[in-house]
Amino acid sequence: MREPDDQDSGGRKSDRLKGDGRQTHSSRSTSRAAMKEDNKSVEDTTGGTFTEGEEPYLDDDESYVEPLEGSSSSFQDDYAESIGESRYMETPVPAAEEAEEKVKKKISESFFYDEMELVSMPFVTPDSNIPLDLLTLVHSFGYDCRKRANLQLLDSNTMMYIAGNQLILLDLKTKEQMYLRSSSGGGIGVIGVHPYKTYFTVAEKGVFPKIIIYEYPSLRPYRILQDGTELAYAYVDFNYNGTLLASVGSSPDHTLTIWNWKEEQPLLRTKAFSQEVFKVTFNPEDDEQLTTSGSGHIKFWEMALTFTGLKLQGSLGRFGKTATTDIEGYMELPDGKVLSGSEWGNMLLWEGGHIKVELCRAAAKPCHQGPINQIMLDEGEVITVGSDGCVRIWDFETIDTADTAEEAGLLEIEPINELQVDKNVKLFSMIKMNEVGANFWLAQDANGAIWKLDLSFSNITQDPECLFSFHSGAIEALAVSPLTYLMATTGLDCSVRLYDFASKTPLVQMKFKQGGTALAWVPRLVNFKGAQFIVGFEDGIVRILDLFDPKGLTVFVGRKRILDADIRLKQVFKPHTAAVTALAYDRDGEVLATGSKDKTVFFFEVERDYKPIGYITTPGPVCQLMWSGVSHPENTLLIICENGYVLEAPLPTQKEEEEDHDVVSYEIKDMCIKCFHFSSVKSKILRLIEIEKRKKRKELKEKEKEERRKLAKEMGEDGEKEFQKQEEEEEEEEEPLPEIFIPLTPCHILCGFYSEPGKFWVSLGGYDSGFLYHCEFPPYDKNSDITEKKDEPFDFRLLEDTEDNPITTITFSINKNMMFCGMQNGAIRVYVLNQNDPSLASMEDYWHFNMHDNNYGCIKAISTSFDDRFLLSAGADSNIFVFSFFSEFELKKDMKAKVPSPRFGIETEPIPEDIEDPKAYSIENARRKREHDKLVKEVEEIKAGKRERIKALRNELQKLLQMNEALPKHMQFKRTVSLK
């Protein structure tokens, strides 16, 4: 089965090939020698020689002759010779083509590229005197654990993985890191290792990205492959002998290319599929057979010699009665069959483009609980790796000979051995370690870890060992100690982690039930030792955590290994009903403000154990809180909402002690809050810029016109006529100015900061990106309707190359002479400013460098160390980078953070009861429920009192009736109303 848009190796629609399906391994064995020739040029299937990219570099004693257009392919010639007489070629190779082949030269085996010419460098504003090495990467704490094939081994001690725009080589023994930058600055798509471990590939991202093949261990660039895809590579794979390389691109082209990589030449090229392709591999037993898999498909390929030349012929796998599934893991069997996984955990055995049998466990139980992400053949056994955290070993012969006569097509088999790595483990890939006499593997855990697994399954088998632990998914917040080189981070993986970034050491982590969304270090005015930080979570809970050095505690017998740092829950409360997005202490350390997506800001009195003061409602979800600095006369809170509203709230009044039951709600309704509702002015700015450009052009034209007029006067009457003629020809209608446009949906405010009292800067996304806007709060008006307000900024700063790449987070150096910006595409930008420049008039010169992943590495947080020696960034790509600043003072090698000692009596303090139920009442809802319960109780008491009164009245009535009946008839009252 072929896709309608399948193309041949030249990118054109493929001719119909005779005979669909694969040729058998035996019929191809004689032709494999042709594939292993890597010193020949190869022809495009259209009949012309495929040439691309730059001319290869040669040694001085060698020459390179450009192949003639329309010349025959030596690869196809050798292929035809290897199979003898063929129905495809009945005539001998022309002598001219044989002569041409002799002239062709291959790239010298000893040639290497200059690494300094390839590596991407930071952009620095010309003539700005900003050093290129303003920031230097010193360590990476993150790992993109959800990226395919992002774990490779170069030797028994060196591991390799991608971190944003860097390739990191990690020594497993010393934990030292080495870095290789991407050449494009657009990021790295995928990496691969040569079968002999002598080379590795770095397939990049960007516009027509390169595949760079490095020699190992010299790390010198050896070959560069170009024009293999449009935007990014999804997967690369060497054939068994390492002579060929297969690559497949990501969206939009999904191009499959077979390379003679040593000659930097593409042999064959075609479109792999119309949807996302996850993987491409050669059949280890036959270089002329390949397999690709991806979103809802698996496809089987062969190199077929047709009337029009050598082509890649693809056969799409037919699922038949089996449900269509994404296929992550598969392996080619020696006889041409393919064994693949499925989303529901069973294995599918493919033969001839169809599912021959579906393999499950006894009682129709799936082979894995969830997708099978990798299948391998090792030492005669089939190994499957699942998202359920299990590694299972299966008998190869049972699978290879599997067949079923049942209509359902299911065959039940049981694994030989299995290993459950741990709870909450999601295995994505594994790679075998080169240790003699051992069966150790490294495993990539998509939940944020790298494991060392022993698959020997003997009586001395070691337990799974977690070598490294990382955040999984986006890192939402980062905070730095005000006293030492400690950093705390949190993310939606429900973990809070602590690092010593000076000594490059992860210290400790703590897991919770919900993901973390905000984080702040408690200021020294509140905790002098800097031993507390506060974390907000997606369920609206806020937790205060104590940090201490456990070596200062009393040591008990039988205590486990003492860590360098530990975290302990100090206090917990729930002010919000949705994710906490911002935490901020006022400049005096007396009030904590928390903001949330539930459109509220809550205030707490810090000195009284965070007693709630009250909350205010906001017009939109809160994204940032910032208290005014000491230079401001008043202590005010800047509240930035996502939907274009910015508020300024005064410090709330801290009321004297009063009985809680007297307060019905915590809502503060009498606070004088200033409001600014951002109205788009970008189209007006663009119009002004265009008017200014036209004015300058007009002035230039007038000047040129005046010079021509003077020249015409000197030439006399003929010159005047010629001048008039030119004037008439040059007259043209001016194009209309850009229209004023205001988006119907307000663009999101991404971040902002105070500039002066009552003034602030904001960065916006969407249409309004490309500028920083300077705004001022209008005077407070109690009667104004904030929903009807439309306020415009009074000033702006143009940001170069940020039209589609806005600033997402901003921080400053201690003396405010540098502004650090985290960008949406994962880049870091540093503006150099003048002292005392709140209006950013000096904001021109900058340093810009792509660090995190360009597609999904939006920088979520950026911060400097307490002494401005380091800059730290955290991104949505799971990466955390530590940079040192350019300085004449080199960093000491033995620098280390000082973990605060435990406060007296901490070991005897009871740990407060945590709030684990995400449906638990917030502070306000708990108060409202208490008031509601109080009212219900009062009403019930009133009802009970009335019932008692009615009961007493009824009893009295009954007595009166009895007395009435005891009287003589003529004295009795007559009853006119009957009691029911």
N, C-alpha and C positions, 0 to 999 in steps of 0.2 A: 504494500500500500504506500502510495506517495502523496505528499502534500501537494495541493494545487500550486503553491508558490515555491516549490523546490527548485533550486537553480543548479546549474553545472558549475564546474570549477572556475569559470571566468565570471561568474555572477549572473549569467544569462540563463534563460529557461533551458532546462536540459532536454536533449532529444530523448525520445522513448528508447529505452534499452531493452534489448532482447533478453528474455528470461529474468523474471524477478526472483528475489530471494538470494541467499548467499551461495557461493560455490563452496564445495567442501574443502576441508583442510588439506586432504591428499591431493586434490587437483591443483592446489595453489603452491604446494611446497617447492616445486621447481622454479617458481617465479620470484621467490622471496629475495634472492640475491640481488635482483634489480632494485628493490626497495632500499637495500643497505648501502648502495652506492651514494655517497654524500658529496662527491666531487664533480657532479654534472649539473648543468643548468637544465631547467625544466620548462616545458612549453605550456602555455595556457591552452585550455581545451578548444579554444576557437581556432587554433592552428598557428598563432603567433607566439614568439618567445615571451614569457612573462618576465618583465624587468621592472624593478621598482626601487624607490628610495635612492640613497646616495650610492655612488660607486664604491665598491669595497676598497678598503685600504690594503695596500700590498707592501711587501718589502721592496727596498730600492732595486734589487736585482730582478724583480718580477714586473710584468706589464699586464694590463687588463684591456681586452678588446671588447667593445660594446657589441652584444649579440645583434646580428642582422635581423631586421623585421621580417617575419614570415619564415624564419629558419625552423628546421625540424627539431623536435625535442629528443635530446640524447637519452633522457630517462625512458621515454616511450620506446626508443630504438632498442635500448638494453632490455626493456620489458618484453618486447616482441621476440628478441633473440633468445631470451631465457625460456620461452614456451615453445620454441621451434616453429614449425610451420603453423600459421594461424589463419583463420578465416578473415581476421581483421586486416592483416598485412600480407599481401601476396607478392609484392615487388620488393627488391632489395633496396637498401638505404642508398640514396644518391651519393655519388663521390664528393660532390660539393659540400654536403652536410658533414661527411666524415672529415673533410679537411677543416671545416669550421670548428668541429669539436676539438681537434688537435690544438687549435689556436687558443681556445678558452683556457683561462687560468683560474685557479681557485684561490680563496683568501689564504694568506699565509697562516700556518698553524701557530706561529709565534706572535701574531699580531694581537695587540690589545688596545682598547680605547683609553683615552685620558679621562680618568674619573672626574677631575676638576671641571672638565668641559661638559660633563653630563649632569652633575648634581645641580638641583635647583637651589637658588640663592634667595635671600630676602630682598624685597623691594625697598629701596631707600630713596626718599625725595632727592633728586639731583641737587648738588651744591648745598646740602643741608648739614654736612659735617657729622651726621649720625653714623656711628660705626656699624658695619655689617654684622659684627658679633655683639650687638647690643644685648641680645639674649642668647644663651647657650644651653641647649638641652643637657641636663645632667642625670635625669632619671625618669623612668616611666613606671607608674604603679598600676596601670590598667592593662586590660587584655580584652580584645574584641572576640569574646568567646562564642558569639553567634555567627561569625563569619565562616563560610565553608573552607575547609582544608587549611585553617589558620593555625596549624601545628605541624611543623616539619623538623626532621632530625638531619643534621649534617654529619655528625659523628656521635660517638657514645656520650660525649659531654656537652655538645652544642645543640641547642634548640633554637628554632627560628620561627618568628610570627610577625604579623603585620600590626602596627599601631599607628593609625592615621596615615600620615605621609612618611612614616619611618618604617624601615624593616629592622627588627630588633633581633640580634644574635645573643642569646643568653647562655652563659656558662653554667651548667647545672651544678657544678661543684662549688665555684666561688661566688655564684649569683651575680657576676659582673655582666654588664650590658654593653654591647657595641651597636652602633646605629649606622644604617645606610639610608640616605634620603632618596625619595622618588625624584626622577629627573624632570618630570613635567610639573610638579607642584600640584597636580590634580588628584593625587592619592594613588594607592596601590590596589589593584583588583584581586589578584590571586598570586600565590607563589607555588613553585614546584622544585623538586630536587632530582637531579640526574641519577639513574640507577647505580652508577659507580661512586656517587657522592663527591665527584670532582667538580661539578658545576651545579648552579641553582638558577632558577628563572624568577624574575620579578616582572610580572605582567601588570602594567600600570593602568591608570584611568586618566581621562582628559580627552581632548580633541585628537582623534587618530593616535591613540597612545602607543608607546613602544613596549616591546618585550625585551628586557635586558637580561642577558645571560652572563652571570659572574662566575669566574673561576674560584674554586675553594681549595685551600684556605687563604689564597692571596687576596681575595675579594676584589680582584681587578675586573673591570668590564671586558668581556671577551667577544660577545656578539650582540648585535642589535637588530631586532626584527621589527619592521614597520608596516603600517597600513593593513593590519590584520583585523581591525574592527573600528567602529566609529567613535565610541565613547568609553568603553571599559571592557576588560577581559573578565570572563566569569570562571574559567577553568583552563588549566594547561596540564599536559601529560606527555612524558617521554615514552617511546616504545621500549621494548624489553632490552634492546642493546644500546639504547640512548642515541641512535643515529637520527631519529626523526622526532619532531615535536608536534603535537596536536594542540590547537588553541580554539576556544569558542568564545565569542563575544556576548556581551549582555545586550539589553535593549538599546537601540531599536532594531539592530541588524541581525543579531544572533548568528554571526558568521562563523562557520567552521573552516579552519585552515590547517593544512598539513605542511610543515616546514622542513626543508633541508637546512637546519638551523646553523650548521657550521659554515654554510655558504650564504646565509642570510637570504635564502630564496624560498618563496612559497611554491610548493609543488601542486597542490590542489586546493580549491576553495569553493564553498557553496553555502547556502543558507541552511542552517541546521533545523530550525523550526520557527514557527510564527509566535510562540510563547517562550517564557523564560526557560533557558537551558541551564541545568545545575552542574552538569558534569560531562566530560568526554574522556574516554580511555581507549588505548589500543588493546587488542587481544594479545596477551603475552605469548601465545603460541603462533600467532599469524599477524604480521605487521600490516597486512592488507585488509584486516577487519577491525572496525571500530564500533563503539557504542556511545550514544548520547542519551541522556535522560533529563527530565525536568518536569515542568508543570503539566500534569495530565498526559504525559507521553513517555515512551521509550522508543528509540530509533536505532536500527541496525544498519551499519554502513559497510560497503566494500569498495575497493579500488578496482573498477572494471575498465577494461580496454574495449572501446567502442569504435565505430567507423569514424567518429570525429575526434578520437583521441582518448587519453586516459581521463576517467571521471570518477567522482565520488557518487556512488549509487546508494540512495537511502531507502530503507524499507521501514515504514512506520508500524510499530507493534499494534496488533488488534486485540483489544481487551475482550471482545465477544460478550458473553454473558456476565463476565466479571465487571464490577464497578470500576470506572476510570479513576485512577489515582495518581497523585504526584509521586515520583520515584526519586528518592535521594540516594539509596544504596543499591548497588548491583555488582555482579562479577561475571566475567566470561569464563565458561568452562572449556576445557581443552578441545572438545569435539564441536565447538561452535555454538552450543546452547548458551543461554544467558539466564542467570538466577538473579531475580530482583526482589526488593522489598515492596512494601505497600504501606499506606497510611494507617490501615487497621492492624498491622503487625504480622500478617502472614507473608510467606515467601511465594513468589510466582516463578515457575520454570518456563522459559520461553524457548520455542523451537520453530524455526521457519516463519517467524513473525507472528506466531500465535502462542497463547498460553496453553502449554501442554498439561500442566497440573498445578494446582494451588496447594501448598503445603501448610498444614496446621498441626497443632498438638492434639493429644487425646481429648475426646469429648468436644471436638471442634473449638478447643481453646486456642487463641492466637499464639503464634511463635513468640511475639513480644506484645506487651501492653502499650500500643502506640506505634509510631512510624519506626521502620528499620532504616537507620541512617548510613550504615556501611556494611558491606559483605566482603569477606576476604577468604582466600584459600591459602592456608599455611600448614606446611608439613602434612599434607594429605587430609586436612580437616577444614571444614567450612566454619568460619567465625562470623557471627552476626552481632552487630552493635546497635542497641535500641535506645529510644528516648526514655524508656522506662528505667534506665540505669543498669541494665543487665547486659552481660556478654555471654553468649551461648555458643557452644561448640557442637557441630552436627557431623554426622558421618557422611563423607563425600560420596561413597558408592551408593548409599541409599538415595541420596538426592539425584545423582547423575542418572540412575536407572529408574527414577520415579515415574510411575504411570498410574492411571486410574480408569476404571470402566464406569465409574459412577457418573450420573448426569450432572451432579453438583461439581464434579471435578476436584474434590478435596481428597487429599491423602494425609493421613495422620502419621506423624513421626515424633520422636522424642529426642531431646538433646543428649549428647554424651556427657557433657559437663556444663555447668553454668556458674556465673559469678555475679552476685548482686553487689554493686560497688558500694552504695550507701543510700540512705534516704535522700530525697530531693536532689537526685543526680539525673541529668539529662545528657547522656553520651551522644556526641556529635561525630567524632572521628577518633581513630586510634592509629598509632604508628609503632612499629616494632623497634626496640632498642638493640643496638649491636653489642650485646654482652655475651661472651663465649660461655656456653654451658648453662645459660639461663634463658628463660622465656618471659622477659619483661617487656611491657608495652607502656607507651605514654598515651593518655586518653584526654581528649578535649571535652570538657563538660560545659554544655551551653548554659548551665546555671552558675557559671563563674568559678571554675577551678581547672587545674591540670593534675591528673592523677597518674601514679605509677602503679601498674597492675601486674601481678604475677599470674600468668596463665598456665603454669606447669601442672597444676591440680595434683600435687603430691602431698605426702604427709608433712612436708616442710614448706609448703606454699605460704608465702608471706601475705599478710592482710593488705588490702588496698591502702596506698599511702597518698594523701593529698599533698603534693609538692608545693602548689601555689594556690592561693585563694584570691579572687577578685570580685568586683562588682559585676553583676550581670545586667545588661541593658543600660539605659540612660542613668547618668549620675546627676541627681537633681540639685544638690547643694554642697557647698564646701565652706569651711571656716578655718581660720588660722589662729593659733594661740597668740595672745597679746604679750607673751612673756618669753616664749621659747619656740623651737623649731618643730612644733607639733601641728598636725593638720587633721581635721575630722571631715568625713564625707558621709553622705547618705544617698540612697536611691530607691527606686521602686522594687528592688529585689529584697526589701524588708530588712536590710542590714545597715548598721552604723559602724564605720570603720575608723581606726585611728592609725596615723603614720608618723614616724620620725623622718621627715624629708631631708634633714641634714645628713643623717647616716644611711639614708636610702633603705629604711627598714619598716615593713608593716608591723604594727605592734599588737593590735587586738581588734576584735570585731564582736558585735552584739546583734543578735537576731530578734525581730519582733514579728507580730502577726500581720502588720500592714506596712506598706512602703513609706519611706521617708520622703518628704517634699520640701522641707525648709530646715535651716540649721544656722545657729549663731553661737559664738563663744561668749560666755558670760563675762562682762567687763571686770577689770580689777577693782573698780569702785564697789562692786558687789561681792566678788570673791578675789581677795588680794593675791592668792597663790595661782590664779588662773587655772583652777582645777575643776571647773564646771563648764559644760556647754549644754545648749538647749536645742531640742529637735522637734519639728512639727511633722505630723504624719497625715496620710491621705484620708484617714477617717476622722480628722478634726482634733485628734489628741495631741497634747504637748507634753513632752517628757524632759525633765532636767536630769542630767547624768553627771555623776561624780567620776572624775578621773584621778587615779593615784598609782603610785608605785607599790605593788603588793609585797615587795621585799621589805617594806617598812612595817608590815603587819606581824603580829605574833605568829610564829611558825608552829603548827600543830603536827604531831606525829602522823605519818601516813599521808601528808599533804602532797598533792601532785606537783609536777614541775612548776616552779614559780616563773611567771612571765615578767617581761620588762614593764608592762603596764596592764592595768585592768580598769574596767568600767562597771559602775554600779548605779542602779536606779535610785535617784534621790527624791524625786517628786513627780507626780503625774496628775494632769487635769485635762478636761475636755471642753474647751471654749467654743468649738465650732462643730457644725454638722457636715461640712465638706472639707476638702483638702486644705491644710494650712500652707499658705504660700509665702508668708513673710513673718519675720520675727525681728524686733528692734527694741533695744534699751535706750532710754533717753540719756542725754549727756551727763546727767547727775546720777544715773544708775538707780533712780527711785521708781520708775514706771517701766513696765514691759508692755509693748503693744504687739498683738498678734493679728495678722490679716489672713483672710480665707477666700476661697471661691464661693462661699455662701453669702458674700456681699456684706460682711461685717468686719469691724475692727474691735477687738476686745482689749481692755486695759486692766493691768494687775499692779497692785502695790507690792513692790519687791520686798521691802523691809518687814512686811507683815506676812511672810511666807506665801507671797503671791496671792494675797487676798483679792478677789475680783472687785474692781472699781465699777465697771460697767462697760457697755459696748455702744457703738454707733453703727448705723446702717449706711451702706455706700451704694451709689447708683450702678455699680458693676462689680464683677469679681476683682478682688485685690491682687495685684501682681508684685507690688513692692512697697515697703515702708522705709522712711528715712527721717530721723529726727534732725532738727537744725543744730548746727555746731555752736561752739562757744562764741563765735564772732557775731552771732545773731542776738539781738536784744531780748527776744522772747523765745521760750522753749516750745517749738511747734513741731507737729508731725506732718510730713509730706506723704500723702496716700495716693498711689498711682493705681488706677483701675485699668483693666485690659481694654475696655470699650471706649476709651477716649476721655474719660473723666479723671481729673486730678483734684484732690481735696487738700486743704490745710486745716488741721485741727489743733486747737490749743492743748496744753497740758491739762488733763482732767483734774477736777477738784477732788482731793482725797478727803472724804467725809470722816467725821469723828465716829468713834465706835457707836454703833446702834444695833438694835435687835434686828436680826435677819428677817423675822416674820413680819416686820413692818414694811418691808420692801416687796412689792409685787413682781417687779421685773428689773433686770439689770440695765435695760435700755436707757441711755442718756439722751434726753430729748431737748434739753435747753442749751446745748453746746453751740457756740458761734463758729460755724464751719464755712470757710471760703471755698468756692467751687470754680474750676476752670473746665469748660467743655471744649475740647480741641476740635476746631473746624479746619478742614484741609485747605492749605494755601499753596500746595506744590504747583498747581497749574498756573497760579498767579506769578509764582517765582520763575517758572519756566518762561512765561510770557515776558516778564521783565528782562530776563537774560536775553531773550530773542530780540527785544526792542533795543537793548544795549548793543548787541551784535550788529543789527541793521544800522544803527546810528553810526557806529564806527566804520562800517562798509560805505555808508553814504558819504561820510567825511573824506574817506580815502578816494572815492570816485570824484568828488567835487575838486579835490586837490589835483587829481590827474586831468580832469576836464579843464581846469584853469591853466594848466601847463600847455595843454593842446591848443587852447584859445590863443595864448601868447604866441605859440609857434605858427598858428594859422595867420595871425596878423602880420607877422614878419614875412610870410610867403605871399601876401597880397590877396587879390580877389579870388584867385584859384584856390588858395588855402582856405579862405572863408567858406567857399562852396563845399569843399571837401569836409570841413569841420561840421557844417550844417548837416551834411549827408550822414556822417558818423553819429551825430546826435540823434537823428531820426531812427537810425538802425539800433542804437543802444537803448532807446526807450522801451521799457517792458513793464508789464503790470506786476506789482509787488504781491507776493503770496499773502493770503490772510494770516493774521497772527494766530498762535495756538489758542484753542477755545478754553474757556474756564470750565474746569471739570471738578466736581466734588463727588467722591464715592458714595453710593447709596448706603452701604454698610460701613460704619467707621472702621478705619484701620486700627489694628491692635497697637497699643503702646507697649514697647518691649522693655524699656528701662528709662531711668531718669535720675536727676540729682539736683540738689539745691545749688544755686549760684550766689544769690544775695537774698536778704530778707524779702519774702514775698515773690521771689523769682526763681525759675527753675528751667533746666534743659530736659528735653525728652527725645528719645529715638523711637521711630515708628516703623512697622513692617508694611508689607503690601504696597499699595500705590504710593504712599507717602514716604517710602524709604528713599535713601540717598541724601538726606539732610539731618542735621541736628537742629531742633527748633527751640528758641528761647522764648519763654512765656512768662506772663505776670498775672497774679491773681487779681481779679477785680475786687473792689470794696465789698465787704460783707453786706448782703441785702436779705433780710429775713423773709421778705414777701416774694422774692423772685422764684420762679419755677425752674429748677435746674434742668429739667428735661427739655425746656425750650431754649436754653442758653446756647449761643454759638460764639465762641471766643477764638481769636486768631493770635498766633505768636507775633511778637513785635520784631524778632530778629531770627536769623538762621545762619548756619554754616554748611556750605557744600562739602560733602564727603566724596572723594574720588572713588570710582569703581564700587559703589555700594547701591546702585540702582536696584539690583536683585539680591543684594547681600547686606542686609542691615546689621547694625550693631545690636547685639542682644544683651550684653552686660558690660558695665563700666566700673572701673575702680581707679584710684589715684595713688601716687607715691606719697610718702609722708609729707614732703614739702610742696606737694601739688605741682611740681614742675614736669611731671609725666602723667599722661592719661592712658590707661591700658584698656583696650577695647577687645571684647570677645565677639567674633563675627558669626553670622548664621552658617557660613560654609566651613566653620572650624578654624579659620585663620585668627591670628593674634595681630592686632595693630596697636602701635605705641605712638602717640602724639607727644612731641616735645613742646612744652608751654613755657611762657614767662612766669616769673613769680607774681603772685597776686593778680591773676587774670581771670576773674569770674565770668567775664563776657567772652572768653576764648578768642580774643582778637589775634592772638599769636598762633592759633591752631592752623598751621600750614604744613610743616615738615613732619613726616611720619616714617615709621619702620613697619613693614608688613610681611608676614610669613605664614604660609599654610602649614598647620601642624596637625589638627584633628582631621578626621575623614571629611572630604569635601561634600559628600552627598548626605550623610546622616550624622555628622559630628558637630552639630551646633553647640557652641560653647555655652554651658549652663551657668558656670561660675568662674570667676577669676579673682585672684587675691594676691597681695604681696605679703611677705613675711614681716614680722614685727619690726625688723631692722632694715627693710628694703633690700636685703641681699638676694632674695629669691622671689620669683613669680611662679604662681601655681595656677593651673587651668584644669577644669573638669568638663567633659563633653558628653553628648548624648550617645557617642560611640563607645562608651565604657572606658575611655582612656583618661588617665590623670598624668599630666606632665609637670615636671619640676624644672625650672630654668634658673640659671644664675645670671646676675646682671654683669654687664661690662664694667670692669673695675681694675684699677692698677694693683689692687690687693687680691691675690689668689686665695681661693677658699682652702681652708685647712682640710687635710684628708681625714683627720680624726674628729671632725665636727659632729656633735651629737646633741639631740634635744634632752633637756632635763625634765623628766616626768615628775610632777609634784608628789611630795610625800603624802601619805594618807593623813587626814585630820584625826585628831585624838578621839578614840572611842568608836571609829567607824565600823570596826569588826563586830561590835556588840549591838550596833543599831539595828532595829528590825527593818527589813526591806519593805517599803510601802507596797500595798496591794496594787498590782498593775490593772489597767483597764484593757482587757483583751477582747471584749465583745464590741465589734464595730457598730452595733446598734445601741450601744449604751447612750444614755441621755447626756446631752451637753450641759454645761453649767446653767445656761439660760433655760433650756427645756426642763432640767431638773427642778429649777426654781419655779417655773410655771406649773410643773406637775405638782410640786409641793403646795403651791397656792391653790391649784385646782382641787387637790385632795383635801386641803384645809376647808375650802368652800363646800365641797361635797360633805365633809364631816359636819360642818356647821348646819347645812341644810338638813342632813340626816338627824341631827340633834333636835332641830326645830320640828321636823316631822314627828320624831319620837315623842316630843313634848305634847304636840297637838293630839297625837294618838292617845296618850295617857289622859289628857283632858277630856277627849271624846268618850273614852272608856269610863271615866268617872261620872260624866254626865249621863251616860247610858245606865250605869248602875243606880244613880239617883232617881232617874226616870222610872226604872223598874220598881224601886221601893215605893214611889208615889202611886204607881199603878196598883200595886198590891194593897196599899192603904185605901185607895179609892174603891177597890173591889170589896174590901172589908166593911165598908159603910153600907147602911141601908140603901135600898134601891132608889128611894126618892131623894137621897142625899148624894148619890154618885154623879160625877161628871160624865157626860157622854163623850165617847171617843169619836172624833170626826176624821182623824188621819190614822191610818193603820201603819204600824211599824213593820218594815220588811227586814 
